[in-house]
Amino acid sequence: MPQIRVRFFAAAREAFGTKECSAEAATIDGLITTLTKDAATEAKTVISRSSFLVNAIAATDPHAALSEGDTVDVLPPFAGG
């Protein structure tokens, strides 16, 4: 199983209590499962609404393969004006 670097931004950072972690996952769906397994309800809610970048490219297929050393950014919706 590939080792993935995960970076959290904004509300995701607050919900997970860290700006970065590592996790083992083969896909974005697998990563979400891993990250939310023992997470608080708030973290599960935030990640369910988030979008993801894999190596700075928008991840549109949650089943696409992740590779060893990939970086996944978790981007919750941002408010703006």
HTML snippet that shows the backbone in 3Dmol.js (N, CA, C, O; Angstrom):
<script src="https://3Dmol.org/build/3Dmol-min.js"></script>
<div id="view" style="width:600px;height:400px;position:relative"></div>
<script>
const pdb = `
ATOM      1  N   MET A   1       0.854  -1.177   0.000  1.00  0.00           N
ATOM      2  CA  MET A   1       0.000   0.000   0.000  1.00  0.00           C
ATOM      3  C   MET A   1       0.899   1.239   0.000  1.00  0.00           C
ATOM      4  O   MET A   1       1.802   1.337   0.831  1.00  0.00           O
ATOM      5  N   PRO A   2       0.670   2.182  -0.911  1.00  0.00           N
ATOM      6  CA  PRO A   2       1.516   3.374  -0.995  1.00  0.00           C
ATOM      7  C   PRO A   2       1.400   4.276   0.240  1.00  0.00           C
ATOM      8  O   PRO A   2       0.325   4.413   0.825  1.00  0.00           O
ATOM      9  N   GLN A   3       2.498   4.872   0.613  1.00  0.00           N
ATOM     10  CA  GLN A   3       2.540   5.858   1.696  1.00  0.00           C
ATOM     11  C   GLN A   3       2.306   7.227   1.068  1.00  0.00           C
ATOM     12  O   GLN A   3       3.046   7.638   0.175  1.00  0.00           O
ATOM     13  N   ILE A   4       1.268   7.939   1.538  1.00  0.00           N
ATOM     14  CA  ILE A   4       0.840   9.205   0.965  1.00  0.00           C
ATOM     15  C   ILE A   4       1.034  10.327   1.975  1.00  0.00           C
ATOM     16  O   ILE A   4       0.760  10.155   3.162  1.00  0.00           O
ATOM     17  N   ARG A   5       1.504  11.468   1.507  1.00  0.00           N
ATOM     18  CA  ARG A   5       1.601  12.674   2.333  1.00  0.00           C
ATOM     19  C   ARG A   5       0.275  13.423   2.176  1.00  0.00           C
ATOM     20  O   ARG A   5      -0.164  13.681   1.056  1.00  0.00           O
ATOM     21  N   VAL A   6      -0.352  13.768   3.285  1.00  0.00           N
ATOM     22  CA  VAL A   6      -1.644  14.453   3.267  1.00  0.00           C
ATOM     23  C   VAL A   6      -1.479  15.822   3.921  1.00  0.00           C
ATOM     24  O   VAL A   6      -0.976  15.934   5.039  1.00  0.00           O
ATOM     25  N   ARG A   7      -1.912  16.863   3.201  1.00  0.00           N
ATOM     26  CA  ARG A   7      -1.858  18.218   3.743  1.00  0.00           C
ATOM     27  C   ARG A   7      -3.292  18.731   3.881  1.00  0.00           C
ATOM     28  O   ARG A   7      -4.091  18.637   2.950  1.00  0.00           O
ATOM     29  N   PHE A   8      -3.601  19.273   5.056  1.00  0.00           N
ATOM     30  CA  PHE A   8      -4.931  19.787   5.355  1.00  0.00           C
ATOM     31  C   PHE A   8      -4.917  21.310   5.314  1.00  0.00           C
ATOM     32  O   PHE A   8      -3.966  21.941   5.776  1.00  0.00           O
ATOM     33  N   PHE A   9      -5.974  21.899   4.759  1.00  0.00           N
ATOM     34  CA  PHE A   9      -6.081  23.347   4.668  1.00  0.00           C
ATOM     35  C   PHE A   9      -7.367  23.826   5.335  1.00  0.00           C
ATOM     36  O   PHE A   9      -8.368  23.111   5.372  1.00  0.00           O
ATOM     37  N   ALA A  10      -7.321  25.050   5.859  1.00  0.00           N
ATOM     38  CA  ALA A  10      -8.478  25.758   6.423  1.00  0.00           C
ATOM     39  C   ALA A  10      -9.251  24.886   7.416  1.00  0.00           C
ATOM     40  O   ALA A  10      -8.673  24.404   8.390  1.00  0.00           O
ATOM     41  N   ALA A  11     -10.545  24.680   7.182  1.00  0.00           N
ATOM     42  CA  ALA A  11     -11.399  23.938   8.119  1.00  0.00           C
ATOM     43  C   ALA A  11     -10.940  22.494   8.286  1.00  0.00           C
ATOM     44  O   ALA A  11     -11.136  21.907   9.350  1.00  0.00           O
ATOM     45  N   ALA A  12     -10.339  21.918   7.264  1.00  0.00           N
ATOM     46  CA  ALA A  12      -9.827  20.542   7.383  1.00  0.00           C
ATOM     47  C   ALA A  12      -8.676  20.500   8.381  1.00  0.00           C
ATOM     48  O   ALA A  12      -8.560  19.560   9.167  1.00  0.00           O
ATOM     49  N   ARG A  13      -7.841  21.510   8.345  1.00  0.00           N
ATOM     50  CA  ARG A  13      -6.722  21.593   9.297  1.00  0.00           C
ATOM     51  C   ARG A  13      -7.260  21.683  10.715  1.00  0.00           C
ATOM     52  O   ARG A  13      -6.755  21.012  11.615  1.00  0.00           O
ATOM     53  N   GLU A  14      -8.270  22.499  10.920  1.00  0.00           N
ATOM     54  CA  GLU A  14      -8.868  22.635  12.247  1.00  0.00           C
ATOM     55  C   GLU A  14      -9.545  21.337  12.692  1.00  0.00           C
ATOM     56  O   GLU A  14      -9.389  20.919  13.840  1.00  0.00           O
ATOM     57  N   ALA A  15     -10.287  20.707  11.800  1.00  0.00           N
ATOM     58  CA  ALA A  15     -11.035  19.500  12.152  1.00  0.00           C
ATOM     59  C   ALA A  15     -10.119  18.323  12.472  1.00  0.00           C
ATOM     60  O   ALA A  15     -10.412  17.532  13.369  1.00  0.00           O
ATOM     61  N   PHE A  16      -9.010  18.206  11.740  1.00  0.00           N
ATOM     62  CA  PHE A  16      -8.093  17.092  11.976  1.00  0.00           C
ATOM     63  C   PHE A  16      -7.006  17.435  12.986  1.00  0.00           C
ATOM     64  O   PHE A  16      -6.279  16.550  13.438  1.00  0.00           O
ATOM     65  N   GLY A  17      -6.888  18.719  13.346  1.00  0.00           N
ATOM     66  CA  GLY A  17      -5.941  19.125  14.375  1.00  0.00           C
ATOM     67  C   GLY A  17      -4.492  19.070  13.959  1.00  0.00           C
ATOM     68  O   GLY A  17      -3.603  19.010  14.809  1.00  0.00           O
ATOM     69  N   THR A  18      -4.240  19.089  12.666  1.00  0.00           N
ATOM     70  CA  THR A  18      -2.872  19.068  12.160  1.00  0.00           C
ATOM     71  C   THR A  18      -2.860  19.643  10.758  1.00  0.00           C
ATOM     72  O   THR A  18      -3.889  19.670  10.082  1.00  0.00           O
ATOM     73  N   LYS A  19      -1.699  20.102  10.320  1.00  0.00           N
ATOM     74  CA  LYS A  19      -1.626  20.602   8.951  1.00  0.00           C
ATOM     75  C   LYS A  19      -1.113  19.540   7.990  1.00  0.00           C
ATOM     76  O   LYS A  19      -1.188  19.717   6.774  1.00  0.00           O
ATOM     77  N   GLU A  20      -0.592  18.439   8.524  1.00  0.00           N
ATOM     78  CA  GLU A  20      -0.040  17.411   7.653  1.00  0.00           C
ATOM     79  C   GLU A  20       0.056  16.078   8.385  1.00  0.00           C
ATOM     80  O   GLU A  20       0.278  16.028   9.595  1.00  0.00           O
ATOM     81  N   CYS A  21      -0.116  15.000   7.624  1.00  0.00           N
ATOM     82  CA  CYS A  21       0.097  13.659   8.167  1.00  0.00           C
ATOM     83  C   CYS A  21       0.469  12.738   7.017  1.00  0.00           C
ATOM     84  O   CYS A  21       0.488  13.159   5.861  1.00  0.00           O
ATOM     85  N   SER A  22       0.758  11.508   7.324  1.00  0.00           N
ATOM     86  CA  SER A  22       0.973  10.508   6.280  1.00  0.00           C
ATOM     87  C   SER A  22      -0.018   9.378   6.514  1.00  0.00           C
ATOM     88  O   SER A  22      -0.439   9.113   7.640  1.00  0.00           O
ATOM     89  N   ALA A  23      -0.375   8.722   5.420  1.00  0.00           N
ATOM     90  CA  ALA A  23      -1.346   7.632   5.493  1.00  0.00           C
ATOM     91  C   ALA A  23      -1.068   6.656   4.361  1.00  0.00           C
ATOM     92  O   ALA A  23      -0.461   7.004   3.349  1.00  0.00           O
ATOM     93  N   GLU A  24      -1.525   5.435   4.556  1.00  0.00           N
ATOM     94  CA  GLU A  24      -1.418   4.432   3.503  1.00  0.00           C
ATOM     95  C   GLU A  24      -2.757   4.342   2.792  1.00  0.00           C
ATOM     96  O   GLU A  24      -3.792   4.135   3.427  1.00  0.00           O
ATOM     97  N   ALA A  25      -2.737   4.496   1.471  1.00  0.00           N
ATOM     98  CA  ALA A  25      -3.961   4.412   0.684  1.00  0.00           C
ATOM     99  C   ALA A  25      -3.616   4.210  -0.780  1.00  0.00           C
ATOM    100  O   ALA A  25      -2.607   4.719  -1.268  1.00  0.00           O
ATOM    101  N   ALA A  26      -4.458   3.466  -1.470  1.00  0.00           N
ATOM    102  CA  ALA A  26      -4.246   3.194  -2.889  1.00  0.00           C
ATOM    103  C   ALA A  26      -5.050   4.130  -3.787  1.00  0.00           C
ATOM    104  O   ALA A  26      -4.730   4.281  -4.966  1.00  0.00           O
ATOM    105  N   THR A  27      -6.105   4.768  -3.234  1.00  0.00           N
ATOM    106  CA  THR A  27      -6.969   5.680  -3.987  1.00  0.00           C
ATOM    107  C   THR A  27      -7.435   6.801  -3.067  1.00  0.00           C
ATOM    108  O   THR A  27      -7.239   6.734  -1.854  1.00  0.00           O
ATOM    109  N   ILE A  28      -8.048   7.826  -3.640  1.00  0.00           N
ATOM    110  CA  ILE A  28      -8.633   8.896  -2.820  1.00  0.00           C
ATOM    111  C   ILE A  28      -9.723   8.320  -1.927  1.00  0.00           C
ATOM    112  O   ILE A  28      -9.788   8.645  -0.741  1.00  0.00           O
ATOM    113  N   ASP A  29     -10.583   7.465  -2.488  1.00  0.00           N
ATOM    114  CA  ASP A  29     -11.622   6.826  -1.657  1.00  0.00           C
ATOM    115  C   ASP A  29     -11.008   6.076  -0.480  1.00  0.00           C
ATOM    116  O   ASP A  29     -11.501   6.160   0.645  1.00  0.00           O
ATOM    117  N   GLY A  30      -9.942   5.353  -0.743  1.00  0.00           N
ATOM    118  CA  GLY A  30      -9.250   4.626   0.322  1.00  0.00           C
ATOM    119  C   GLY A  30      -8.645   5.569   1.342  1.00  0.00           C
ATOM    120  O   GLY A  30      -8.652   5.287   2.540  1.00  0.00           O
ATOM    121  N   LEU A  31      -8.122   6.690   0.868  1.00  0.00           N
ATOM    122  CA  LEU A  31      -7.550   7.683   1.771  1.00  0.00           C
ATOM    123  C   LEU A  31      -8.630   8.276   2.670  1.00  0.00           C
ATOM    124  O   LEU A  31      -8.414   8.451   3.869  1.00  0.00           O
ATOM    125  N   ILE A  32      -9.783   8.584   2.100  1.00  0.00           N
ATOM    126  CA  ILE A  32     -10.886   9.119   2.894  1.00  0.00           C
ATOM    127  C   ILE A  32     -11.295   8.120   3.970  1.00  0.00           C
ATOM    128  O   ILE A  32     -11.518   8.499   5.120  1.00  0.00           O
ATOM    129  N   THR A  33     -11.390   6.863   3.606  1.00  0.00           N
ATOM    130  CA  THR A  33     -11.739   5.818   4.579  1.00  0.00           C
ATOM    131  C   THR A  33     -10.713   5.761   5.699  1.00  0.00           C
ATOM    132  O   THR A  33     -11.072   5.686   6.874  1.00  0.00           O
ATOM    133  N   THR A  34      -9.443   5.798   5.339  1.00  0.00           N
ATOM    134  CA  THR A  34      -8.368   5.753   6.335  1.00  0.00           C
ATOM    135  C   THR A  34      -8.415   6.962   7.260  1.00  0.00           C
ATOM    136  O   THR A  34      -8.305   6.822   8.478  1.00  0.00           O
ATOM    137  N   LEU A  35      -8.577   8.145   6.682  1.00  0.00           N
ATOM    138  CA  LEU A  35      -8.560   9.372   7.479  1.00  0.00           C
ATOM    139  C   LEU A  35      -9.765   9.493   8.403  1.00  0.00           C
ATOM    140  O   LEU A  35      -9.660  10.071   9.485  1.00  0.00           O
ATOM    141  N   THR A  36     -10.899   8.958   7.990  1.00  0.00           N
ATOM    142  CA  THR A  36     -12.122   9.136   8.784  1.00  0.00           C
ATOM    143  C   THR A  36     -12.424   7.964   9.702  1.00  0.00           C
ATOM    144  O   THR A  36     -13.379   8.023  10.476  1.00  0.00           O
ATOM    145  N   LYS A  37     -11.638   6.911   9.635  1.00  0.00           N
ATOM    146  CA  LYS A  37     -11.903   5.705  10.427  1.00  0.00           C
ATOM    147  C   LYS A  37     -12.141   6.024  11.903  1.00  0.00           C
ATOM    148  O   LYS A  37     -13.145   5.588  12.467  1.00  0.00           O
ATOM    149  N   ASP A  38     -11.265   6.754  12.521  1.00  0.00           N
ATOM    150  CA  ASP A  38     -11.384   7.083  13.948  1.00  0.00           C
ATOM    151  C   ASP A  38     -11.534   8.586  14.173  1.00  0.00           C
ATOM    152  O   ASP A  38     -11.285   9.081  15.272  1.00  0.00           O
ATOM    153  N   ALA A  39     -11.940   9.309  13.134  1.00  0.00           N
ATOM    154  CA  ALA A  39     -12.022  10.768  13.208  1.00  0.00           C
ATOM    155  C   ALA A  39     -13.303  11.231  13.902  1.00  0.00           C
ATOM    156  O   ALA A  39     -14.294  10.504  13.974  1.00  0.00           O
ATOM    157  N   ALA A  40     -13.253  12.441  14.400  1.00  0.00           N
ATOM    158  CA  ALA A  40     -14.428  13.077  15.003  1.00  0.00           C
ATOM    159  C   ALA A  40     -15.459  13.372  13.915  1.00  0.00           C
ATOM    160  O   ALA A  40     -15.134  13.430  12.728  1.00  0.00           O
ATOM    161  N   THR A  41     -16.683  13.553  14.338  1.00  0.00           N
ATOM    162  CA  THR A  41     -17.781  13.839  13.407  1.00  0.00           C
ATOM    163  C   THR A  41     -17.480  15.062  12.553  1.00  0.00           C
ATOM    164  O   THR A  41     -17.741  15.055  11.350  1.00  0.00           O
ATOM    165  N   GLU A  42     -16.935  16.108  13.159  1.00  0.00           N
ATOM    166  CA  GLU A  42     -16.607  17.333  12.415  1.00  0.00           C
ATOM    167  C   GLU A  42     -15.621  17.042  11.284  1.00  0.00           C
ATOM    168  O   GLU A  42     -15.785  17.550  10.175  1.00  0.00           O
ATOM    169  N   ALA A  43     -14.611  16.237  11.556  1.00  0.00           N
ATOM    170  CA  ALA A  43     -13.625  15.899  10.534  1.00  0.00           C
ATOM    171  C   ALA A  43     -14.276  15.105   9.394  1.00  0.00           C
ATOM    172  O   ALA A  43     -13.971  15.338   8.225  1.00  0.00           O
ATOM    173  N   LYS A  44     -15.155  14.184   9.728  1.00  0.00           N
ATOM    174  CA  LYS A  44     -15.858  13.408   8.704  1.00  0.00           C
ATOM    175  C   LYS A  44     -16.718  14.303   7.833  1.00  0.00           C
ATOM    176  O   LYS A  44     -16.781  14.121   6.617  1.00  0.00           O
ATOM    177  N   THR A  45     -17.383  15.275   8.454  1.00  0.00           N
ATOM    178  CA  THR A  45     -18.220  16.211   7.705  1.00  0.00           C
ATOM    179  C   THR A  45     -17.382  17.071   6.769  1.00  0.00           C
ATOM    180  O   THR A  45     -17.725  17.241   5.599  1.00  0.00           O
ATOM    181  N   VAL A  46     -16.295  17.606   7.282  1.00  0.00           N
ATOM    182  CA  VAL A  46     -15.427  18.462   6.466  1.00  0.00           C
ATOM    183  C   VAL A  46     -14.872  17.687   5.279  1.00  0.00           C
ATOM    184  O   VAL A  46     -14.908  18.176   4.150  1.00  0.00           O
ATOM    185  N   ILE A  47     -14.365  16.502   5.516  1.00  0.00           N
ATOM    186  CA  ILE A  47     -13.746  15.759   4.420  1.00  0.00           C
ATOM    187  C   ILE A  47     -14.785  15.324   3.375  1.00  0.00           C
ATOM    188  O   ILE A  47     -14.457  15.189   2.196  1.00  0.00           O
ATOM    189  N   SER A  48     -16.023  15.106   3.801  1.00  0.00           N
ATOM    190  CA  SER A  48     -17.062  14.716   2.840  1.00  0.00           C
ATOM    191  C   SER A  48     -17.402  15.854   1.883  1.00  0.00           C
ATOM    192  O   SER A  48     -17.941  15.615   0.802  1.00  0.00           O
ATOM    193  N   ARG A  49     -17.094  17.082   2.270  1.00  0.00           N
ATOM    194  CA  ARG A  49     -17.379  18.259   1.441  1.00  0.00           C
ATOM    195  C   ARG A  49     -16.137  18.786   0.721  1.00  0.00           C
ATOM    196  O   ARG A  49     -16.222  19.754  -0.034  1.00  0.00           O
ATOM    197  N   SER A  50     -15.009  18.167   0.946  1.00  0.00           N
ATOM    198  CA  SER A  50     -13.739  18.669   0.430  1.00  0.00           C
ATOM    199  C   SER A  50     -13.462  18.204  -0.991  1.00  0.00           C
ATOM    200  O   SER A  50     -14.009  17.214  -1.476  1.00  0.00           O
ATOM    201  N   SER A  51     -12.590  18.962  -1.631  1.00  0.00           N
ATOM    202  CA  SER A  51     -12.024  18.519  -2.902  1.00  0.00           C
ATOM    203  C   SER A  51     -10.565  18.165  -2.633  1.00  0.00           C
ATOM    204  O   SER A  51     -10.013  18.504  -1.586  1.00  0.00           O
ATOM    205  N   PHE A  52      -9.959  17.488  -3.582  1.00  0.00           N
ATOM    206  CA  PHE A  52      -8.616  16.956  -3.370  1.00  0.00           C
ATOM    207  C   PHE A  52      -7.723  17.265  -4.565  1.00  0.00           C
ATOM    208  O   PHE A  52      -8.153  17.231  -5.718  1.00  0.00           O
ATOM    209  N   LEU A  53      -6.477  17.565  -4.255  1.00  0.00           N
ATOM    210  CA  LEU A  53      -5.445  17.710  -5.279  1.00  0.00           C
ATOM    211  C   LEU A  53      -4.436  16.594  -5.059  1.00  0.00           C
ATOM    212  O   LEU A  53      -4.032  16.332  -3.926  1.00  0.00           O
ATOM    213  N   VAL A  54      -4.034  15.944  -6.126  1.00  0.00           N
ATOM    214  CA  VAL A  54      -2.964  14.943  -6.055  1.00  0.00           C
ATOM    215  C   VAL A  54      -1.777  15.518  -6.804  1.00  0.00           C
ATOM    216  O   VAL A  54      -1.835  15.722  -8.017  1.00  0.00           O
ATOM    217  N   ASN A  55      -0.716  15.774  -6.085  1.00  0.00           N
ATOM    218  CA  ASN A  55       0.473  16.394  -6.664  1.00  0.00           C
ATOM    219  C   ASN A  55       0.107  17.670  -7.418  1.00  0.00           C
ATOM    220  O   ASN A  55       0.580  17.904  -8.530  1.00  0.00           O
ATOM    221  N   ALA A  56      -0.747  18.497  -6.793  1.00  0.00           N
ATOM    222  CA  ALA A  56      -1.171  19.816  -7.292  1.00  0.00           C
ATOM    223  C   ALA A  56      -2.116  19.757  -8.494  1.00  0.00           C
ATOM    224  O   ALA A  56      -2.326  20.772  -9.158  1.00  0.00           O
ATOM    225  N   ILE A  57      -2.689  18.585  -8.784  1.00  0.00           N
ATOM    226  CA  ILE A  57      -3.642  18.433  -9.887  1.00  0.00           C
ATOM    227  C   ILE A  57      -4.967  17.956  -9.310  1.00  0.00           C
ATOM    228  O   ILE A  57      -5.001  17.024  -8.507  1.00  0.00           O
ATOM    229  N   ALA A  58      -6.067  18.603  -9.724  1.00  0.00           N
ATOM    230  CA  ALA A  58      -7.391  18.243  -9.212  1.00  0.00           C
ATOM    231  C   ALA A  58      -7.659  16.758  -9.426  1.00  0.00           C
ATOM    232  O   ALA A  58      -7.475  16.230 -10.523  1.00  0.00           O
ATOM    233  N   ALA A  59      -8.095  16.101  -8.367  1.00  0.00           N
ATOM    234  CA  ALA A  59      -8.433  14.674  -8.417  1.00  0.00           C
ATOM    235  C   ALA A  59      -9.928  14.558  -8.712  1.00  0.00           C
ATOM    236  O   ALA A  59     -10.754  14.817  -7.837  1.00  0.00           O
ATOM    237  N   THR A  60     -10.271  14.175  -9.919  1.00  0.00           N
ATOM    238  CA  THR A  60     -11.678  14.069 -10.305  1.00  0.00           C
ATOM    239  C   THR A  60     -12.194  12.643 -10.251  1.00  0.00           C
ATOM    240  O   THR A  60     -13.405  12.425 -10.265  1.00  0.00           O
ATOM    241  N   ASP A  61     -11.299  11.670 -10.188  1.00  0.00           N
ATOM    242  CA  ASP A  61     -11.691  10.258 -10.109  1.00  0.00           C
ATOM    243  C   ASP A  61     -11.267   9.705  -8.748  1.00  0.00           C
ATOM    244  O   ASP A  61     -10.077   9.487  -8.521  1.00  0.00           O
ATOM    245  N   PRO A  62     -12.220   9.476  -7.840  1.00  0.00           N
ATOM    246  CA  PRO A  62     -11.860   8.993  -6.500  1.00  0.00           C
ATOM    247  C   PRO A  62     -11.280   7.575  -6.506  1.00  0.00           C
ATOM    248  O   PRO A  62     -10.780   7.105  -5.484  1.00  0.00           O
ATOM    249  N   HIS A  63     -11.345   6.897  -7.651  1.00  0.00           N
ATOM    250  CA  HIS A  63     -10.827   5.532  -7.745  1.00  0.00           C
ATOM    251  C   HIS A  63      -9.463   5.458  -8.441  1.00  0.00           C
ATOM    252  O   HIS A  63      -8.889   4.376  -8.572  1.00  0.00           O
ATOM    253  N   ALA A  64      -8.949   6.603  -8.884  1.00  0.00           N
ATOM    254  CA  ALA A  64      -7.641   6.623  -9.543  1.00  0.00           C
ATOM    255  C   ALA A  64      -6.554   6.215  -8.554  1.00  0.00           C
ATOM    256  O   ALA A  64      -6.623   6.543  -7.370  1.00  0.00           O
ATOM    257  N   ALA A  65      -5.567   5.506  -9.046  1.00  0.00           N
ATOM    258  CA  ALA A  65      -4.499   4.985  -8.198  1.00  0.00           C
ATOM    259  C   ALA A  65      -3.601   6.102  -7.666  1.00  0.00           C
ATOM    260  O   ALA A  65      -3.241   7.033  -8.387  1.00  0.00           O
ATOM    261  N   LEU A  66      -3.252   5.983  -6.394  1.00  0.00           N
ATOM    262  CA  LEU A  66      -2.237   6.831  -5.778  1.00  0.00           C
ATOM    263  C   LEU A  66      -0.933   6.050  -5.781  1.00  0.00           C
ATOM    264  O   LEU A  66      -0.932   4.820  -5.736  1.00  0.00           O
ATOM    265  N   SER A  67       0.178   6.780  -5.834  1.00  0.00           N
ATOM    266  CA  SER A  67       1.497   6.151  -5.870  1.00  0.00           C
ATOM    267  C   SER A  67       2.313   6.539  -4.649  1.00  0.00           C
ATOM    268  O   SER A  67       2.076   7.577  -4.031  1.00  0.00           O
ATOM    269  N   GLU A  68       3.258   5.709  -4.315  1.00  0.00           N
ATOM    270  CA  GLU A  68       4.175   5.971  -3.210  1.00  0.00           C
ATOM    271  C   GLU A  68       4.745   7.378  -3.340  1.00  0.00           C
ATOM    272  O   GLU A  68       5.269   7.752  -4.389  1.00  0.00           O
ATOM    273  N   GLY A  69       4.636   8.161  -2.254  1.00  0.00           N
ATOM    274  CA  GLY A  69       5.209   9.498  -2.227  1.00  0.00           C
ATOM    275  C   GLY A  69       4.310  10.597  -2.763  1.00  0.00           C
ATOM    276  O   GLY A  69       4.704  11.763  -2.753  1.00  0.00           O
ATOM    277  N   ASP A  70       3.115  10.264  -3.231  1.00  0.00           N
ATOM    278  CA  ASP A  70       2.188  11.297  -3.690  1.00  0.00           C
ATOM    279  C   ASP A  70       1.826  12.230  -2.539  1.00  0.00           C
ATOM    280  O   ASP A  70       1.853  11.835  -1.373  1.00  0.00           O
ATOM    281  N   THR A  71       1.490  13.465  -2.879  1.00  0.00           N
ATOM    282  CA  THR A  71       0.989  14.435  -1.920  1.00  0.00           C
ATOM    283  C   THR A  71      -0.460  14.734  -2.266  1.00  0.00           C
ATOM    284  O   THR A  71      -0.777  15.102  -3.397  1.00  0.00           O
ATOM    285  N   VAL A  72      -1.335  14.573  -1.283  1.00  0.00           N
ATOM    286  CA  VAL A  72      -2.753  14.867  -1.457  1.00  0.00           C
ATOM    287  C   VAL A  72      -3.104  16.059  -0.585  1.00  0.00           C
ATOM    288  O   VAL A  72      -2.886  16.034   0.626  1.00  0.00           O
ATOM    289  N   ASP A  73      -3.646  17.099  -1.199  1.00  0.00           N
ATOM    290  CA  ASP A  73      -4.124  18.268  -0.465  1.00  0.00           C
ATOM    291  C   ASP A  73      -5.622  18.148  -0.269  1.00  0.00           C
ATOM    292  O   ASP A  73      -6.359  17.884  -1.219  1.00  0.00           O
ATOM    293  N   VAL A  74      -6.078  18.343   0.969  1.00  0.00           N
ATOM    294  CA  VAL A  74      -7.493  18.292   1.308  1.00  0.00           C
ATOM    295  C   VAL A  74      -7.981  19.738   1.414  1.00  0.00           C
ATOM    296  O   VAL A  74      -7.562  20.487   2.296  1.00  0.00           O
ATOM    297  N   LEU A  75      -8.886  20.114   0.484  1.00  0.00           N
ATOM    298  CA  LEU A  75      -9.338  21.493   0.384  1.00  0.00           C
ATOM    299  C   LEU A  75     -10.830  21.591   0.654  1.00  0.00           C
ATOM    300  O   LEU A  75     -11.639  21.266  -0.215  1.00  0.00           O
ATOM    301  N   PRO A  76     -11.202  22.033   1.845  1.00  0.00           N
ATOM    302  CA  PRO A  76     -12.625  22.204   2.133  1.00  0.00           C
ATOM    303  C   PRO A  76     -13.147  23.414   1.349  1.00  0.00           C
ATOM    304  O   PRO A  76     -12.359  24.214   0.846  1.00  0.00           O
ATOM    305  N   PRO A  77     -14.474  23.547   1.246  1.00  0.00           N
ATOM    306  CA  PRO A  77     -15.015  24.729   0.559  1.00  0.00           C
ATOM    307  C   PRO A  77     -14.567  26.001   1.281  1.00  0.00           C
ATOM    308  O   PRO A  77     -14.547  26.067   2.511  1.00  0.00           O
ATOM    309  N   PHE A  78     -14.214  26.992   0.495  1.00  0.00           N
ATOM    310  CA  PHE A  78     -13.774  28.272   1.038  1.00  0.00           C
ATOM    311  C   PHE A  78     -14.874  29.304   0.823  1.00  0.00           C
ATOM    312  O   PHE A  78     -15.516  29.326  -0.227  1.00  0.00           O
ATOM    313  N   ALA A  79     -15.084  30.142   1.803  1.00  0.00           N
ATOM    314  CA  ALA A  79     -16.030  31.243   1.654  1.00  0.00           C
ATOM    315  C   ALA A  79     -15.267  32.439   1.091  1.00  0.00           C
ATOM    316  O   ALA A  79     -14.089  32.633   1.389  1.00  0.00           O
ATOM    317  N   GLY A  80     -15.918  33.196   0.315  1.00  0.00           N
ATOM    318  CA  GLY A  80     -15.253  34.357  -0.265  1.00  0.00           C
ATOM    319  C   GLY A  80     -16.245  35.482  -0.488  1.00  0.00           C
ATOM    320  O   GLY A  80     -17.455  35.317  -0.330  1.00  0.00           O
ATOM    321  N   GLY A  81     -15.718  36.589  -0.846  1.00  0.00           N
ATOM    322  CA  GLY A  81     -16.613  37.710  -1.059  1.00  0.00           C
ATOM    323  C   GLY A  81     -16.085  38.660  -2.070  1.00  0.00           C
ATOM    324  O   GLY A  81     -16.728  39.667  -2.365  1.00  0.00           O
TER     325      GLY A  81
END
`;
const viewer = $3Dmol.createViewer("view");
viewer.addModel(pdb, "pdb");
viewer.setStyle({}, {cartoon: {color: "spectrum"}});
viewer.zoomTo();
viewer.render();
</script>
